[in-house]
Amino acid sequence: MVFYLFRTLNEVREITEHSQNEYNSERPYGSLKNLTPKEYRLLAD
């Protein structure tokens, strides 16, 4: 687990947005045959 000490609310927003994008775009999902959501969408089209 990674811990952050935030100094501003904008810093919280930036880190949160980055983490969400990484989780939703770059992390493979077992339920998607170990593809990222982005890769799975491309195959579905």
Buried (B, 14 or more C-beta within 10 A) or exposed (E): EEEEEEEEEEEEEEEEEEEEEEEEEEEEEEEBEEBBBEBBEEEEE
